[in-house]
């Protein structure tokens, strides 16, 4: 998993650098002292690089972010091939279909509990 995350994180850093270069004309590699740690040096990343995942920028909706193709173009930094914009998510396992569970994101207090908490806060405030 870490190898995949390193490769995909590198894609986003590369995309930001390309956008800044187009906007400012400044070569970001020369401007910022960013350590050059290539994913190919990490054994965990090599399978994903061999698959070309470092050259793909995914658009989850073909109707959104159409202009990204103007930025994500040219050759990959490692010279392994052209950058490509892919419509749709990357291939992978099935997404879990979970039932809505509001309490997974916010506490699901009963009315009596809210009243009890309010009383305690009120008492603390008046001490």
KOLSE-843636 format. One line per 4 residues: number of its first residue (from 1); their letters; for each residue x, y, z of N, C-alpha, C, O, CB. Coordinates in steps of 0.05 Angstrom, whole numbers, plus 5000, padded with zeros to 4 digits. Last residue first. Glycine has a CB too. Layout:
NUM> a> X:Y:Z:X:Y:Z:X:Y:Z:X:Y:Z:X:Y:Z  ...
***
This chain:
127> xxxx> 4596:5569:5766:4612:5564:5791:4632:5586:5795:4647:5585:5815:4626:5537:5789  4569:5571:5719:4559:5588:5741:4575:5583:5767:4566:5594:5788:4530:5583:5746  4591:5533:5686:4593:5561:5678:4586:5580:5701:4596:5602:5703:4575:5567:5654  4575:5486:5710:4604:5493:5709:4607:5523:5704:4625:5536:5715:4619:5476:5688
123> xxxx> 4520:5488:5699:4530:5488:5727:4559:5496:5728:4567:5512:5746:4526:5461:5740  4521:5484:5643:4509:5507:5656:4519:5510:5685:4526:5532:5694:4478:5506:5656  4543:5433:5636:4557:5457:5626:4547:5482:5639:4562:5500:5646:4553:5459:5596  4502:5402:5661:4530:5402:5671:4545:5426:5662:4560:5438:5677:4544:5376:5663
119> xxxx> 4459:5414:5626:4458:5421:5655:4486:5422:5667:4492:5440:5682:4440:5400:5670  4478:5392:5578:4472:5421:5580:4471:5430:5609:4482:5451:5616:4446:5428:5566  4479:5338:5591:4504:5352:5585:4500:5382:5587:4518:5395:5598:4513:5344:5556  4424:5330:5599:4442:5325:5621:4469:5339:5616:4480:5351:5634:4447:5294:5624
115> xxxx> 4404:5340:5547:4395:5356:5570:4414:5354:5593:4421:5374:5606:4366:5348:5578  4430:5299:5519:4436:5327:5512:4427:5345:5535:4442:5364:5541:4421:5335:5486  4405:5255:5543:4433:5259:5546:4442:5288:5539:4459:5299:5553:4449:5239:5528  4352:5261:5526:4358:5262:5555:4388:5267:5560:4396:5282:5578:4349:5236:5569
111> xxxx> 4357:5253:5471:4349:5279:5481:4356:5282:5511:4365:5304:5519:4319:5284:5477  4416:5216:5455:4387:5217:5461:4382:5244:5473:4400:5257:5483:4378:5194:5480  4465:5226:5404:4456:5228:5432:4426:5227:5434:4412:5237:5416:4466:5254:5445  4508:5207:5365:4479:5203:5363:4468:5203:5392:4462:5181:5403:4472:5177:5348
107> xxxx> 4561:5245:5337:4549:5231:5360:4518:5230:5357:4506:5249:5349:4557:5244:5387  4576:5234:5269:4569:5252:5290:4557:5236:5313:4544:5215:5308:4549:5274:5280  4593:5190:5240:4606:5215:5235:4599:5236:5256:4615:5254:5260:4597:5225:5208  4564:5147:5255:4592:5142:5250:4607:5168:5246:4632:5169:5248:4595:5124:5225
103> xxxx> 4512:5163:5257:4526:5164:5282:4556:5157:5278:4572:5161:5297:4514:5145:5302  4494:5153:5206:4500:5181:5213:4516:5182:5239:4533:5199:5242:4474:5197:5218  4503:5110:5163:4505:5108:5192:4513:5136:5202:4537:5142:5206:4526:5086:5202  4478:5076:5107:4483:5102:5120:4484:5097:5150:4467:5083:5161:4461:5122:5113
99> xxxx> 4513:5015:5090:4489:5030:5097:4496:5056:5110:4517:5058:5123:4470:5013:5115  4563:5008:5040:4555:5009:5068:4529:5024:5072:4524:5044:5058:4577:5022:5085  4595:4975:4997:4569:4988:4997:4559:4987:5025:4547:4967:5034:4549:4975:4976  4663:4981:4979:4643:4971:4998:4618:4988:4997:4619:5012:4995:4655:4972:5027
95> xxxx> 4683:4972:4912:4679:4990:4935:4658:4978:4953:4638:4967:4944:4671:5018:4925  4724:4921:4887:4698:4932:4890:4697:4950:4915:4709:4944:4936:4677:4910:4893  4792:4939:4869:4772:4922:4881:4745:4936:4882:4744:4961:4879:4780:4912:4908  4808:4972:4807:4814:4962:4834:4792:4944:4844:4775:4936:4828:4819:4985:4854
91> xxxx> 4828:5024:4763:4817:4997:4768:4825:4988:4795:4846:4995:4806:4826:4977:4746  4814:5093:4778:4832:5071:4772:4818:5044:4777:4800:5042:4793:4858:5073:4788  4755:5126:4750:4773:5118:4772:4792:5096:4763:4787:5083:4743:4757:5109:4797  4752:5170:4692:4742:5148:4709:4763:5141:4730:4786:5149:4728:4735:5124:4693
87> xxxx> 4798:5184:4642:4771:5189:4652:4761:5165:4668:4762:5142:4658:4751:5195:4629  4864:5203:4649:4846:5180:4647:4819:5187:4658:4817:5196:4681:4858:5154:4661  4916:5234:4617:4893:5238:4634:4873:5215:4628:4868:5209:4605:4879:5267:4628  4986:5219:4617:4960:5216:4606:4938:5221:4627:4941:5215:4650:4957:5187:4595
83> xxxx> 5052:5231:4594:5032:5234:4615:5005:5231:4602:5001:5238:4579:5035:5262:4629  5093:5183:4558:5077:5207:4559:5058:5207:4584:5049:5186:4593:5060:5210:4534  5153:5153:4588:5130:5155:4570:5114:5180:4574:5120:5196:4591:5113:5130:4572  5197:5155:4621:5185:5129:4615:5162:5130:4595:5152:5109:4587:5177:5116:4640
79> xxxx> 5224:5199:4641:5227:5193:4613:5214:5167:4604:5221:5157:4582:5255:5193:4606  5213:5214:4692:5234:5193:4689:5238:5185:4660:5254:5167:4654:5226:5169:4705  5172:5250:4685:5198:5260:4695:5220:5240:4690:5243:5247:4686:5196:5267:4724  5136:5238:4624:5140:5233:4653:5168:5242:4660:5186:5243:4644:5136:5203:4660
75> xxxx> 5123:5290:4576:5136:5265:4584:5137:5263:4614:5139:5283:4628:5164:5262:4571  5060:5321:4563:5089:5319:4560:5098:5292:4569:5082:5273:4570:5103:5341:4576  5011:5342:4611:5019:5335:4585:5050:5334:4584:5063:5344:4601:5008:5354:4563  4971:5370:4648:4982:5343:4650:4989:5333:4622:4974:5317:4611:4963:5323:4665
71> xxxx> 4949:5418:4630:4971:5418:4648:4986:5391:4647:5010:5390:4646:4962:5424:4677  4908:5406:4597:4926:5427:4588:4951:5428:4605:4972:5438:4597:4912:5454:4588  4879:5370:4626:4894:5359:4604:4914:5380:4593:4934:5373:4580:4875:5349:4582  4849:5402:4660:4873:5389:4671:4890:5377:4649:4915:5374:4653:4865:5367:4691
67> xxxx> 4803:5421:4639:4827:5436:4633:4852:5422:4644:4874:5431:4637:4825:5464:4645  4762:5390:4661:4770:5385:4633:4797:5399:4626:4812:5389:4610:4748:5396:4614  4738:5382:4711:4767:5386:4709:4777:5380:4680:4798:5368:4676:4781:5368:4728  4683:5340:4693:4696:5358:4711:4726:5360:4704:4738:5341:4692:4693:5348:4740
63> xxxx> 4663:5302:4659:4652:5329:4657:4666:5349:4674:4662:5373:4671:4623:5328:4663  4683:5253:4672:4692:5265:4647:4682:5293:4643:4692:5308:4626:4684:5248:4624  4705:5243:4737:4682:5250:4721:4692:5263:4696:4707:5282:4697:4662:5269:4737  4754:5232:4757:4732:5214:4765:4706:5220:4750:4688:5203:4749:4728:5216:4794
59> xxxx> 4812:5229:4725:4789:5247:4728:4765:5229:4734:4758:5213:4717:4784:5266:4702  4879:5215:4742:4851:5205:4738:4831:5228:4743:4834:5244:4762:4846:5182:4758  4938:5212:4709:4922:5230:4726:4893:5223:4721:4883:5226:4698:4929:5261:4721  4994:5172:4702:4965:5175:4698:4953:5194:4719:4958:5191:4743:4951:5148:4699
55> xxxx> 5047:5160:4712:5041:5177:4689:5012:5184:4685:5005:5199:4667:5052:5164:4664  5050:5125:4752:5061:5151:4758:5057:5170:4734:5063:5194:4737:5091:5148:4763  5031:5077:4732:5013:5093:4749:5024:5121:4755:5008:5139:4762:5007:5078:4774  5059:5040:4703:5055:5067:4691:5036:5084:4707:5027:5105:4697:5044:5064:4664
51> xxxx> 5077:4993:4721:5050:4993:4710:5043:5020:4697:5023:5022:4683:5030:4987:4733  5124:5008:4743:5125:4991:4720:5098:4990:4705:5097:4987:4681:5134:4962:4727  5104:5035:4788:5118:5050:4767:5119:5034:4741:5114:5045:4719:5147:5058:4776  5086:4991:4815:5066:5012:4807:5079:5030:4785:5065:5039:4767:5057:5028:4831
47> xxxx> 5132:4962:4827:5110:4950:4811:5091:4971:4800:5081:4968:4778:5095:4930:4827  5163:5001:4858:5171:4993:4831:5149:4980:4815:5146:4985:4791:5194:4973:4833  5151:5012:4910:5139:5029:4889:5144:5018:4861:5129:5025:4843:5149:5056:4891  5181:4980:4942:5152:4978:4944:5138:4992:4921:5115:4986:4914:5143:4989:4971
43> xxxx> 5234:4996:4933:5225:4971:4922:5194:4968:4922:5183:4955:4904:5237:4948:4938  5251:5059:4914:5236:5045:4935:5225:5019:4923:5208:5020:4905:5213:5063:4945  5273:5082:4869:5291:5074:4890:5278:5058:4912:5291:5044:4928:5305:5098:4902  5230:5098:4840:5244:5074:4831:5264:5064:4851:5272:5041:4851:5258:5080:4804
39> xxxx> 5216:5147:4862:5201:5123:4870:5215:5097:4862:5212:5077:4876:5173:5124:4859  5271:5188:4880:5255:5176:4859:5241:5151:4870:5253:5135:4885:5271:5169:4834  5281:5243:4911:5280:5215:4918:5260:5202:4899:5236:5205:4901:5270:5211:4948  5308:5298:4915:5302:5282:4892:5303:5253:4900:5324:5239:4896:5321:5288:4868
35> xxxx> 5282:5350:4956:5299:5326:4953:5290:5309:4930:5266:5305:4925:5299:5309:4979  5278:5415:4931:5263:5391:4938:5281:5367:4935:5294:5364:4915:5237:5388:4920  5287:5475:4933:5306:5454:4940:5292:5428:4950:5293:5421:4973:5326:5464:4961  5257:5507:4878:5254:5497:4905:5275:5474:4910:5279:5457:4893:5226:5486:4909
31> xxxx> 5275:5520:4825:5269:5541:4845:5269:5531:4873:5279:5544:4891:5242:5554:4839  5281:5476:4794:5305:5493:4798:5300:5513:4820:5319:5522:4833:5312:5508:4772  5232:5454:4792:5254:5437:4801:5279:5454:4807:5295:5446:4824:5260:5416:4780  5200:5495:4770:5198:5489:4798:5221:5472:4809:5230:5476:4831:5172:5475:4804
27> xxxx> 5214:5545:4728:5219:5516:4730:5220:5508:4760:5240:5515:4773:5245:5507:4715  5164:5593:4717:5188:5585:4733:5190:5555:4733:5170:5541:4738:5186:5596:4762  5118:5608:4694:5141:5606:4676:5166:5598:4691:5187:5595:4678:5146:5633:4663  5070:5611:4722:5091:5630:4728:5114:5630:4709:5129:5650:4707:5101:5625:4756
23> xxxx> 5035:5573:4700:5025:5598:4710:5046:5619:4713:5042:5643:4707:5010:5595:4736  5068:5529:4688:5052:5542:4667:5042:5570:4675:5041:5588:4659:5028:5525:4659  5088:5518:4739:5107:5525:4717:5092:5539:4695:5101:5559:4683:5121:5501:4706  5042:5504:4766:5057:5528:4774:5076:5537:4752:5079:5561:4748:5072:5523:4800
19> xxxx> 5030:5457:4738:5011:5479:4738:5025:5505:4746:5021:5526:4733:4988:5474:4758  5074:5425:4750:5069:5432:4723:5050:5456:4721:5054:5474:4705:5057:5409:4707  5068:5421:4806:5091:5434:4796:5087:5442:4767:5094:5465:4759:5116:5415:4797  5020:5392:4809:5021:5419:4820:5045:5434:4809:5043:5458:4802:5023:5417:4851
15> xxxx> 5037:5344:4784:5016:5360:4772:5016:5389:4782:5012:5407:4767:4988:5347:4777  5075:5326:4821:5084:5332:4793:5063:5350:4780:5070:5369:4766:5088:5306:4777  5042:5316:4864:5064:5336:4867:5073:5345:4839:5078:5369:4834:5088:5325:4883  5011:5275:4842:4999:5300:4850:5020:5322:4853:5015:5345:4845:4983:5297:4876
11> xxxx> 5049:5235:4834:5033:5245:4811:5022:5272:4818:5023:5291:4802:5010:5225:4804  5067:5225:4886:5085:5237:4867:5071:5249:4842:5079:5269:4832:5106:5217:4858  5022:5198:4905:5029:5224:4916:5048:5239:4898:5046:5264:4895:5042:5221:4944  5027:5151:4875:5004:5169:4870:5009:5196:4882:5001:5216:4870:4978:5157:4881
7> xxxx> 5075:5130:4898:5073:5135:4869:5050:5155:4863:5054:5174:4848:5067:5109:4853  5062:5125:4952:5085:5141:4943:5082:5149:4914:5086:5172:4907:5111:5125:4948  5018:5090:4949:5014:5117:4958:5037:5136:4951:5033:5159:4945:5010:5118:4989  5043:5043:4931:5022:5056:4915:5018:5085:4923:5016:5103:4906:4995:5040:4918
3> xxx> 5077:5034:4975:5088:5038:4948:5068:5052:4930:5075:5071:4916:5097:5012:4936  5039:5025:5015:5056:5049:5016:5069:5055:4989:5071:5078:4981:5078:5045:5037  5016:4976:5000:5000:5000:5000:5017:5025:5000:5011:5044:4986:4981:5000:5024
***
